[in-house]
Amino acid sequence: MDGSARIIEDAIARNRTLPGALLPVLHAIQDALGFIPPDAVPRVAHALNLSQAEVHGVITFYHDFRSSPPGRHVLKLCRAEACQAMGSEALAARLTQRLGIDWRQTSPDGALTIEPVYCLGNCALSPAVMLDGKLRGRVTADVLDGIVDACRGERNAGGQRAVQDHRDGEDRS
Ligand code: FES
């Protein structure tokens, strides 16, 4: 059994007795691997006595689940009402244009996966983004550009530090 199969089996073993076990199992797999590999579907289906179609249906229904590995960084941009009112759509257009990719895709250099979200609970400080699980509020076009540059340039000297600085900007301001 390879490493990822072991992780999948472990996620199943830890969560299979929970009520509504499918979601906790899938979340545990994604938390550990960053995505739900295709070979997880038959394993999960078998363990929970579900059809593969049912498992696949849940993975595709909930946008939080990924079926392919994310980039080195995941940037979520809020497109819900409060953030929209504060300019998030312009940020969204800037982001997709700059990277030349669509939502839920990864930049060709593998640096950044971009995902839309619909409220990060940071509405008072909108527009908001989340970089690798860390919130940033009152994001301007310049801040967004800085985040993208830091993620893409991290292999250059100082780049890792720049990404960390952006994560540390979590003070939500
Ligand atoms: S609407 Fe964007 S954080 Fe709530």
Residues whose N, C-alpha, C, O or C-beta is under 5 A from the ligand:
A	BS01	FES	C78 A80 E81 A82 C83 C119 L120 G121 N122 C123 S126 A128
